[in-house]
């Protein structure tokens, strides 16, 4: 008998059965603007009719080496949520509402349990973000990955009214910097963490003061800030800039929205840095600057608003962590 594709490590029938079995869950994310979703060569969707001058925003991102820990410790659902969060939170930075999401899963071979957990996480993430999961790609690539390994990438489209696009160009001295709390590390800095775990400088099963183990703390899914940003806007504040604190931390991300002539001063005593970050810093003897350049330090999203100091935003956990000052597009942490 001749060689076939299945014998070479790619079981397409199994993949088709898996996807078919998940369609009901996937389709539960679909919104009225979706014309066709999973199954075709392309998905089709309309821009919701409520937008007068719609502008589309697009983004793509992955979860990085957090997937290595997800594989090792069995937290596949979590990185499915992360995948959505990493993309839709970037859309929020220009003021866009998420519309549709697509995923890409590459693996050595399909593990049904793992695959279902990932897709369940993606579905939950889409529901939290209010967007539709309309398609994706599952690539079985024997020889490219070790047994049990996989990688993830996502792609999202959002929409914003042209006159409501957030550019950062109106940020000025005297503006206030809000910090929305994170759930932990979100999806950045994991190569450093894995190095510390591999070197025995961190213990995955060490219990921290909140009764969670270290690994439970670092693998916590990324917060999806769609509802939070909506509440910020509803509160009446004038949003000047939005920053997703991902790879590059404070130093690498905040300058991306600053116009010429201004800098941001962050006061690190304005919030309590979660213990998990302090544990990482102690274990690796990591400098303060490196910590704020690599991790979110408990602040997952930064919002720059007008100069008011009394702010009431219902249902949003935030701190006033700094201010805009004259400068040259730098971040100063004091």
LUMDREN-920716 format. One record per residue: residue in three letters; x, y, z of N, C-alpha, C in turn. Coordinates in steps of 0.001 Angstrom, whole numbers, padded with zeros to 6 digits, always signed. Layout:
<pts>
alaXYZXYZXYZ
...
</pts>
This chain:
<pts>
unk+000851-001200+000000+000000+000000+000000+000883+001246+000000
unk+000523+002254-000817+001332+003452-000948+001235+004373+000260
unk+002110+005335+000291+002120+006327+001365+000973+007311+001165
unk+000275+007665+002270-000768+008679+002196-000460+009819+003169
unk-001298+010847+003117-001061+012051+003926-001170+011740+005418
unk-002154+010914+005778-002333+010544+007188-001097+009813+007713
unk-000559+008936+006887+000630+008208+007291+001849+009094+007423
unk+001780+010284+006817+002874+011246+006923+002708+012175+008127
unk+001592+011985+008859+001406+012758+010086+000319+013802+010048
unk-000421+013900+008939-001486+014905+008823-002824+014192+008673
unk-003656+014270+009699-004955+013603+009707-006040+014637+009447
unk-006345+014883+008172-007299+015920+007813-008723+015550+008211
unk-009071+014264+008110-010418+013843+008513-010653+014130+009995
unk-009646+013860+010797-009764+014125+012234-009948+015617+012489
unk-009209+016435+011780-009340+017887+011934-010738+018346+011551
unk-011247+017832+010449-012593+018216+010004-013654+017813+011025
unk-013502+016621+011599-014467+016163+012606-014413+017038+013849
unk-013225+017389+014247-013060+018231+015431-013742+019585+015228
unk-013471+020210+014099-014048+021531+013825-015566+021446+013734
unk-016070+020407+013075-017520+020230+012967-018163+020103+014345
unk-017486+019404+015231-018014+019219+016573-017993+020481+017420
unk-017203+021454+016997-017092+022704+017753-017892+023845+017128
unk-018538+023591+016005-019206+024660+015268-020292+025360+016076
unk-021055+024605+016844-022139+025219+017617-021564+026233+018598
unk-020470+025862+019254-019827+026777+020196-019241+027986+019473
unk-018572+027741+018357-017990+028831+017578-019076+029783+017080
unk-020149+029224+016558-021218+030052+015989-021982+030832+017052
unk-021828+030450+018308-022501+031199+019374-021900+032593+019543
unk-020745+032848+018895-020126+034176+018971-020631+035111+017870
unk-021331+034581+016883-021650+035366+015690-022644+036485+015985
unk-022336+037655+015455-023174+038840+015600-023948+039076+014302
unk-024962+039933+014335-025799+040152+013142-025044+040644+011923
unk-023881+041289+012128-023166+041814+010968-022376+040741+010204
unk-022325+039510+010732-021609+038434+010044-022512+037802+008997
unk-022025+037730+007754-022795+037152+006658-022450+035680+006458
unk-021199+035317+006675-020791+033915+006610-019553+033738+007476
unk-019501+032603+008176-018404+032380+009099-017536+031214+008722
unk-017282+030338+009704-016375+029212+009525-016898+028259+008458
unk-016013+027798+007590-016376+026788+006607-016086+027176+005180
unk-016190+028456+004863-015911+028901+003507-014448+029248+003327
unk-014123+029700+002109-012748+030107+001845-012431+031460+002477
unk-013461+032277+002630-013336+033569+003306-014606+033812+004105
unk-014484+034527+005203-015657+034961+005951-016103+036320+005416
unk-017382+036584+005542-017950+037851+005082-018660+038537+006245
unk-018467+039853+006340-019186+040601+007368-019404+042039+006888
unk-020456+042639+007410-020764+044034+007110-020310+044916+008271
unk-020054+046168+007959-019863+047147+009017-021243+047482+009574
unk-021452+047400+010877-022764+047701+011452-023296+049058+010990
unk-024565+049111+010708-025182+050305+010109-025215+051502+011052
unk-024934+051280+012334-024974+052387+013299-023804+053355+013128
unk-022774+052944+012391-021611+053810+012182-021856+054731+010991
unk-021625+056032+011206-021870+057021+010157-020681+057128+009201
unk-019478+057265+009759-018250+057332+008954-017275+056297+009505
unk-017515+055030+009214-016692+053978+009818-015288+053899+009226
unk-014328+053664+010110-012948+053381+009710-012581+052031+010308
unk-012035+051142+009490-011659+049818+009969-010253+049824+010562
unk-010077+049065+011625-008768+048890+012262-008437+047403+012252
unk-007192+047062+011998-006784+045659+011940-005548+045450+012801
unk-005422+044244+013341-004256+043925+014159-004002+042427+014135
unk-002783+042052+014385-002433+040638+014505-001406+040474+015620
unk-001498+039361+016346-000585+039126+017462-000665+037666+017877
unk+000247+037261+018723+000256+035904+019263+000358+035935+020772
unk+000734+034812+021355+000819+034692+022808+002269+034477+023246
unk+003167+034327+022305+004565+034143+022640+004832+032817+023335
unk+005885+032782+024134+006291+031516+024747+005468+031166+025986
unk+004432+031932+026266+003481+031514+027305+002866+030164+026935
unk+002786+029879+025620+002225+028593+025194+003082+027423+025674
unk+004382+027654+025864+005243+026570+026367+004808+026151+027772
unk+004488+027116+028612+004018+026794+029957+002600+026227+029921
unk+001784+026713+028985+000432+026171+028842+000478+024691+028489
unk+001388+024316+027605+001559+022912+027231+002049+022100+028424
unk+003061+022626+029102+003687+021877+030197+002756+021663+031380
unk+001947+022687+031674+001118+022618+032885-000374+022454+032591
unk-000752+022365+031317-002128+022052+030966-003109+023211+031043
unk-002657+024419+030724-003536+025596+030766-003858+026085+029354
unk-004335+025208+028523-004569+025542+027121-005734+026507+026934
unk-006753+026384+027774-007892+027310+027703-007414+028747+027896
unk-006528+028943+028868-006076+030290+029204-005439+031004+028024
unk-004592+030293+027274-003916+030972+026169-004858+031204+024991
unk-005966+030466+024939-007003+030789+023956-007604+032148+024241
unk-007889+032421+025512-008380+033746+025908-007316+034803+025630
unk-006067+034488+025995-004955+035418+025758-004880+035842+024299
unk-005073+034889+023418-004932+035167+021995-005900+036251+021548
unk-007135+036156+022007-008123+037187+021678-007731+038506+022331
unk-007372+038443+023616-007055+039661+024365-005914+040446+023736
unk-004864+039753+023324-003696+040436+022779-004039+041226+021521
unk-005025+040768+020799-005428+041455+019571-006460+042542+019818
unk-007534+042218+020526-008600+043216+020685-008148+044376+021562
unk-007254+044124+022531-006764+045237+023350-005960+046230+022522
unk-005292+045746+021484-004599+046660+020577-005595+047505+019781
unk-006723+046909+019387-007748+047678+018672-008264+048837+019529
unk-008387+048599+020819-008899+049629+021718-008014+050866+021740
unk-006736+050680+021428-005790+051796+021514-006066+052882+020474
unk-006821+052572+019437-007233+053595+018469-008720+053909+018604
unk-009357+053323+019635-010771+053585+019873-011726+052668+019156
unk-011207+051594+018556-012046+050717+017739-012779+049671+018573
unk-013993+049359+018163-014762+048256+018734-014457+046987+017937
unk-014126+045876+018594-013837+044635+017861-015064+044120+017122
unk-014852+043672+015890-015934+043108+015082-015759+041609+014869
unk-014619+041212+014298-014402+039799+013974-012993+039381+014373
unk-012851+038067+014564-011565+037499+014985-011328+036208+014222
unk-010059+035948+013883-009641+034691+013274-008430+034159+014028
unk-008328+032836+014106-007192+032243+014809-006372+031357+013881
unk-005118+031180+014238-004217+030257+013535-003563+029377+014582
unk-003751+028075+014450-003175+027108+015382-002265+026181+014592
unk-000997+026166+014947-000035+025287+014291+000472+024277+015319
unk+000511+023007+014925+000883+021966+015874+001564+020804+015166
unk+002257+019998+015945+002902+018801+015387+001852+017797+014933
unk+000849+017559+015770-000284+016707+015427-001437+017094+016344
unk-002640+016774+015923-003815+017210+016678-004035+016369+017926
unk-004133+017036+019049-004571+016429+020295-005968+016975+020556
unk-006977+016109+020507-008362+016573+020556-008659+017367+021822
unk-008203+016888+022960-008482+017567+024232-007864+018958+024241
unk-006613+019050+023844-005916+020330+023827-006585+021286+022849
unk-006930+020788+021681-007545+021622+020651-008881+022189+021135
unk-009686+021341+021758-010979+021803+022267-010794+022867+023344
unk-009807+022684+024195-009558+023658+025259-009130+025008+024672
unk-008261+024979+023673-007823+026232+023049-009002+026959+022426
unk-009790+026231+021619-010930+026858+020942-011955+027363+021950
unk-012167+026631+023035-013097+027103+024073-012617+028425+024657
unk-011299+028541+024848-010744+029802+025338-010926+030934+024342
unk-010703+030640+023063-010892+031653+022017-012360+032096+021976
unk-013274+031146+022047-014704+031470+022031-015070+032362+023220
unk-014615+031981+024402-014907+032799+025582-014318+034200+025445
unk-013094+034281+024908-012476+035577+024699-013277+036438+023735
unk-013760+035835+022657-014575+036572+021681-015866+037077+022320
unk-016471+036253+023165-017699+036689+023832-017426+037850+024772
unk-016311+037796+025504-015955+038908+026395-015672+040180+025606
unk-015124+040028+024411-014776+041181+023586-015937+041661+022731
unk-016997+040855+022624-018138+041225+021797-017877+041106+020318
unk-016939+040231+019935-016643+040043+018516-016955+038618+018082
unk-016966+038400+016791-017356+037119+016220-016140+036332+015757
unk-016101+035053+016105-015065+034150+015600-015544+033618+014249
unk-014943+034118+013171-015477+033843+011832-014606+032900+011005
unk-013469+032482+011527-012638+031585+010729-011280+031388+011366
unk-010446+030648+010663-009100+030388+011157-008432+029299+010349
unk-007312+028863+010851-006529+027819+010190-005932+026912+011251
unk-006067+025624+011041-005417+024641+011898-004389+023896+011060
unk-003123+024117+011355-002044+023551+010550-001359+022422+011309
unk-001443+021216+010760-000698+020074+011308+000640+020011+010576
unk+001721+020176+011320+003033+020299+010688+004048+019389+011359
unk+003943+018079+011103+004915+017143+011683+006331+017495+011222
unk+007253+017455+012174+008630+017805+011868+008962+019246+012179
unk+007948+020126+012263+008173+021530+012601+008141+021773+014098
unk+007402+020932+014813+007248+021078+016259+007545+019741+016934
unk+007917+019815+018207+008063+018609+019007+006676+018077+019354
unk+006584+016814+019701+005313+016205+020050+004658+016973+021203
unk+003395+017307+021007+002633+018025+022020+002723+019538+021920
unk+003646+020062+021119+003819+021502+021014+002836+022123+020026
unk+002547+023400+020251+001746+024158+019292+002104+025631+019393
unk+001661+026406+018428+001818+027856+018478+000509+028488+018034
unk+000297+029733+018461-000960+030426+018199-000701+031808+017609
unk-001583+032213+016715-001599+033590+016222-003053+033984+015991
unk-003315+035261+016093-004674+035749+015897-004697+036982+015022
unk-005878+037275+014533-006083+038432+013654-007452+039010+013973
unk-007530+040328+014163-008798+040956+014536-009055+042190+013686
unk-010329+042445+013440-010779+043645+012742-011754+044378+013648
unk-011581+045686+013747-012502+046513+014519-012945+047708+013707
unk-013838+048502+014285-014363+049673+013589-014488+050833+014564
unk-014230+052029+014061-014327+053231+014874-014868+054362+014007
unk-015691+055219+014604-016125+056420+013893-014905+057294+013594
unk-014868+057842+012393-013694+058608+011969-013357+059729+012955
unk-014376+060436+013448-014109+061557+014352-013796+061109+015778
unk-013879+059796+016047-013612+059281+017384-012312+058478+017464
unk-011522+058492+016391-010242+057788+016406-009335+058399+017476
unk-008716+057552+018277-007784+058000+019311-006373+057925+018738
unk-005718+059069+018612-004394+059118+017978-003279+059478+018960
unk-003617+060134+020061-002599+060630+020978-002100+062017+020633
unk-002484+062559+019486-001920+063830+019036-002313+065011+019920
unk-003388+064873+020697-003838+065977+021551-003365+065828+023004
unk-002521+064841+023270-001948+064701+024617-001092+065927+024923
unk-001276+066489+026141-000592+067728+026480-000190+067715+027952
unk+000795+068536+028317+001171+068640+029732-000043+068943+030604
unk-000098+068291+031751-001232+068463+032644-002263+067355+032533
unk-002227+066580+031439-003123+065426+031316-002795+064399+032392
unk-003796+063618+032743-003685+062621+033805-003506+061238+033198
unk-002687+060399+033829-002439+059041+033371-003132+058057+034308
unk-004084+057305+033756-004773+056259+034503-004128+054915+034199
unk-004078+054044+035195-003601+052686+034996-004688+051698+035349
unk-005130+050905+034375-006111+049845+034627-005365+048602+035081
unk-005849+047991+036159-005115+046863+036735-005090+045664+035795
unk-004009+044901+035881-003872+043667+035106-004266+042477+035968
unk-004389+041308+035334-004669+040067+036057-003381+039353+036455
unk-002260+039927+036074-000963+039294+036302-000023+039656+035175
unk+000703+038685+034668+001692+038967+033629+001085+039184+032252
unk-000160+038794+032069-000797+038783+030757+000020+037872+029833
unk+000594+038361+028745+001244+037427+027806+002646+037873+027403
unk+003339+038531+028315+004676+039025+027972+005687+038725+029071
unk+006934+038540+028656+008021+038290+029595+008252+036832+029893
unk+007629+035936+029140+007683+034522+029501+008999+033838+029153
unk+009758+034387+028248+011076+033796+027991+011982+033989+029204
unk+011870+035149+029854+012637+035388+031076+012171+034458+032194
unk+010853+034318+032328+010303+033456+033382+010725+032005+033173
unk+010646+031530+031944+011033+030151+031659+012513+029938+031952
unk+013332+030950+031679+014762+030851+032000+014947+030683+033510
unk+014232+031460+034300+014351+031376+035755+013826+030042+036280
unk+012772+029520+035677+012249+028206+036067+013249+027109+035701
unk+013791+027190+034480+014738+026166+034031+016013+026161+034870
unk+016411+027347+035342+017630+027455+036148+017387+027138+037620
unk+016140+026837+037966+015813+026510+039350+015732+027710+040271
unk+015673+028916+039711+015612+030126+040528+014181+030476+040924
unk+013211+029919+040194+011797+030052+040535+011195+028670+040686
unk+010220+028547+041582+009526+027283+041794+008082+027417+041330
unk+007687+026598+040360+006344+026701+039790+005267+026456+040828
unk+005523+025557+041781+004487+025185+042751+004583+025959+044067
unk+005427+026983+044124+005524+027792+045340+004237+028574+045534
unk+003675+028535+046729+002440+029262+047026+002768+030690+047426
unk+002111+031645+046749+002296+033049+047079+001228+033472+048080
unk+001262+034714+048504+000417+035149+049618-001070+035131+049303
unk-001449+035131+048024-002868+035088+047675-003388+033654+047543
unk-002596+032702+048039-002957+031276+048060-002925+030622+046691
unk-002400+031300+045708-002191+030695+044402-000723+030322+044271
unk-000463+029270+043474+000931+028937+043197+001497+029931+042193
unk+002809+029952+042085+003460+030846+041139+002950+030596+039724
unk+002870+029330+039319+002450+029035+037950+001008+029450+037715
unk+000145+029314+038726-001243+029762+038585-001315+031268+038382
unk-000428+031995+039050-000407+033454+038906+000048+033878+037515
unk+001116+033256+037014+001666+033719+035736+000832+033264+034541
unk+000078+032186+034697-000687+031644+033576-002094+032235+033500
unk-002438+033115+034450-003765+033750+034465-004023+034443+033120
unk-005228+034292+032544-005489+034903+031236-005415+036431+031265
unk-005043+036991+030149-005002+038436+029963-006401+039031+030075
unk-006517+040156+030755-007800+040854+030830-008148+041436+029470
unk-009390+041303+029086-009918+041945+027878-010597+043237+028333
unk-010111+044377+027850-010508+045675+028390-011632+046362+027607
unk-012337+045630+026782-013390+046243+025956-014437+046938+026822
unk-014983+046233+027791-016019+046822+028643-015457+047959+029489
unk-014228+047793+029971-013617+048828+030806-013452+050135+030034
unk-012960+050049+028801-012760+051265+028021-014097+051906+027681
unk-015097+051084+027449-016435+051609+027185-016938+052410+028393
unk-016688+051893+029598-017104+052598+030817-016316+053884+031008
unk-015034+053862+030660-014227+055079+030751-014816+056168+029866
unk-015177+055815+028651-015758+056789+027725-017106+057292+028236
unk-017913+056381+028781-019235+056752+029289-019141+057699+030471
unk-018026+057659+031204-017877+058490+032395-017756+059975+032062
unk-017507+060272+030801-017429+061656+030378-016032+062227+030274
unk-015010+061455+030620-013643+061972+030505-013239+062052+029034
unk-012344+062948+028736-011835+063110+027372-010599+062225+027213
unk-010750+061123+026493-009657+060173+026317-008697+060694+025243
unk-007453+060934+025643-006443+061472+024724-005579+060378+024097
unk-005332+059308+024867-004475+058236+024373-004717+056963+025151
unk-004516+055833+024489-004690+054516+025114-003474+053669+024766
unk-002935+052987+025780-001711+052196+025603-001931+050804+026167
unk-001710+049793+025344-001740+048405+025784-000341+048045+026286
unk-000212+047772+027581+001110+047499+028147+001465+046028+027903
unk+002143+045796+026793+002545+044436+026392+004072+044379+026350
unk+004636+043693+025370+006081+043606+025267+006715+044985+025149
unk+007683+045268+025989+008271+046604+026048+007827+047368+027275
unk+006807+046839+027966+006373+047427+029221+006013+048892+029115
unk+006318+049637+030174+006018+051069+030226+006928+051852+029282
unk+008211+051529+029328+009189+052299+028560+009015+052119+027047
unk+008604+050943+026627+008507+050674+025200+007178+051018+024572
unk+006109+051087+025380+004775+051260+024804+004194+052660+024944
unk+004368+053295+026096+003764+054613+026287+004259+055638+025265
unk+005575+055679+024936+006026+056671+023946+005374+056519+022574
unk+004805+055377+022264+004219+055149+020942+003018+056057+020681
unk+002384+056579+021735+001211+057438+021536+001510+058905+021816
unk+002729+059230+022231+003031+060603+022635+003412+061474+021440
unk+002863+062693+021373+003313+063635+020347+004625+064300+020766
unk+005202+065059+019864+006434+065778+020187+006182+066775+021316
unk+007197+066938+022182+007135+067965+023203+006581+067529+024545
unk+006216+066245+024689+005680+065788+025970+006336+064465+026381
unk+006342+064238+027675+006766+062978+028267+005732+062573+029310
unk+005909+061399+029883+005000+060916+030930+005816+060593+032167
unk+005322+061051+033302+005940+060734+034594+005015+059780+035351
unk+005540+058617+035713+004783+057598+036437+005266+057559+037884
unk+004326+057553+038803+004656+057477+040234+004392+056046+040711
unk+005449+055316+040979+005311+053891+041256+004683+053603+042615
unk+004536+054623+043477+003893+054402+044774+002373+054571+044703
unk+001838+054772+043484+000399+054994+043338-000397+053680+043286
unk+000280+052551+043125-000414+051262+043124+000503+050204+043739
unk-000117+049116+044160+000648+048012+044744+001031+047027+043647
unk+002324+046866+043438+002800+045902+042447+002512+044491+042972
unk+001790+043651+042212+001460+042297+042691+002701+041471+043040
unk+002532+040575+044001+003656+039805+044529+004370+038993+043465
unk+003649+038517+042465+004269+037656+041460+005426+038381+040758
unk+005285+039686+040535+006364+040448+039896+007567+040593+040833
unk+007278+040798+042102+008362+040922+043084+009122+039607+043219
unk+008404+038496+043105+009034+037182+043162+009978+036979+041978
unk+009552+037403+040807+010390+037305+039612+011634+038182+039761
unk+011428+039405+040226+012553+040333+040377+013576+039805+041370
unk+013093+039265+042488+014004+038727+043505+014773+037528+042962
unk+014063+036619+042292+014692+035379+041829+015789+035639+040796
unk+015548+036605+039930+016514+036862+038871+017405+038060+039109
unk+017269+038697+040272+018016+039923+040558+017848+040901+039392
unk+016596+041077+038976+016272+041901+037810+016172+043362+038248
unk+016761+044261+037500+016737+045683+037849+015319+046240+037722
unk+015080+047353+038423+013773+048006+038328+013462+048393+036880
unk+014436+048977+036199+014188+049402+034817+013839+048212+033930
unk+014549+047101+034103+014263+045923+033282+012874+045375+033574
unk+012454+045421+034826+011112+044955+035175+010047+045796+034472
unk+010217+047115+034497+009227+048003+033875+009365+048024+032354
unk+010452+047477+031832+010638+047380+030385+010128+046041+029841
unk+009958+045066+030726+009578+043717+030307+008149+043361+030685
unk+007699+043799+031862+006412+043378+032409+005468+044559+032593
unk+004185+044241+032825+003211+045313+033046+003149+045777+034498
unk+003748+045025+035403+003883+045400+036816+002535+045671+037492
unk+001497+045026+036997+000173+045166+037594-000729+046159+036901
unk-000229+046807+035853-001009+047779+035077-001084+047290+033635
unk-002254+046808+033224-002377+046198+031904-002691+047156+030785
unk-003299+048290+031126-003621+049292+030111-003503+050679+030722
unk-002926+051601+029964-002781+052991+030384-003707+053851+029537
unk-004429+054750+030201-005323+055668+029496-004960+057088+029910
unk-004678+057923+028942-004342+059319+029195-005577+060170+028937
unk-005971+060924+029950-007217+061692+029863-006940+063165+030155
unk-008013+063973+030112-007905+065390+030433-007415+065566+031879
unk-007249+066801+032312-006548+067062+033559-007318+066889+034843
unk-008534+066365+034804-009305+066231+036044-008664+065222+036991
unk-008821+065462+038273-008226+064594+039286-009277+063760+040017
unk-010540+064159+039929-011622+063408+040560-012350+062635+039473
unk-012224+061325+039524-012737+060480+038434-013521+059321+039028
unk-014708+059091+038501-015548+057987+038953-015928+057154+037735
unk-015384+055951+037658-015662+055074+036523-016240+053776+037062
unk-017489+053547+036795-018204+052412+037381-017635+051073+036904
unk-017329+050193+037863-016935+048831+037557-015538+048658+036996
unk-014701+049698+037063-013356+049622+036502-012336+049805+037623
unk-011402+048850+037734-010333+048947+038723-009163+049721+038121
unk-008909+050905+038660-007843+051734+038096-007214+052586+039184
unk-006048+053131+038846-005346+054073+039700-004938+055272+038852
unk-004828+056426+039488-004184+057573+038844-002692+057404+039096
unk-001958+057021+038057-000565+056611+038253+000452+057632+037763
unk-000008+058712+037137+000984+059658+036647+000376+060847+035952
unk+001255+061579+035260+000831+062797+034582+001700+063023+033348
unk+001182+063856+032464+001935+064250+031275+002685+065542+031591
unk+003957+065577+031216+004803+066749+031463+005489+067141+030155
unk+006109+068297+030154+006901+068688+028986+008105+067751+028866
unk+008472+067415+027639+009595+066506+027464+009760+066063+026029
unk+010511+064974+025844+010841+064509+024497+010425+063046+024289
unk+009158+062759+024561+008556+061443+024311+009243+060345+025126
unk+009521+060640+026381+010147+059676+027277+009185+059272+028389
unk+009540+058223+029098+008809+057795+030281+009755+057853+031469
unk+009324+058552+032490+010101+058659+033725+009314+057978+034832
unk+009923+057031+035508+009262+056324+036610+009977+056704+037903
unk+009229+057319+038813+009843+057842+040040+009158+057267+041267
</pts>
